[in-house]
Amino acid sequence: MMRPLVIFSLCLFLIGICVAQVNFSPNWGKRALNNPSSEDKDNGCKESVDTLILIYKLIQSEAQKLLECEKLSN
């Protein structure tokens, strides 16, 4: 009788330790938009566009490799 009670208590204790709460304010993440660094002002969105183009080319090359493998297997 005592063993199940100890196991249950241990489980409740472990669940209590794992419980967490995250709160976000309405302005969360907007600090960078209000105070951009000088580097961001100079580049604008250029780095983001370059990154997207790189990702696109990577996906395109991988898709081409998959097509070539599929042709060879048939």
C-alpha positions, 0 to 999 in steps of 0.5 A, spaced: 500 500 500 505 504 501 509 503 495 504 506 490 503 512 494 510 513 494 511 512 486 505 517 485 508 522 490 514 521 486 511 522 479 507 528 482 513 531 484 517 530 478 511 533 474 511 539 479 518 540 477 517 540 470 511 545 469 513 552 466 510 558 464 512 563 459 509 570 458 510 574 452 509 582 452 505 585 447 512 588 445 516 582 445 521 582 439 520 589 437 526 592 440 530 591 434 525 594 429 525 601 434 533 601 434 536 598 428 544 598 428 548 602 423 550 595 420 542 593 419 541 600 416 546 600 411 544 593 408 537 593 409 534 586 407 540 584 403 542 579 407 536 576 408 535 575 400 542 573 399 540 567 405 533 565 401 537 565 394 542 560 397 537 556 400 533 556 394 539 554 390 541 548 395 534 545 395 534 546 387 540 542 387 538 537 392 532 536 388 536 535 381 540 530 385 534 526 387 531 526 380 538 523 377 538 518 382 530 516 380 532 516 373 538 511 374 534 506 378 529 506 373 
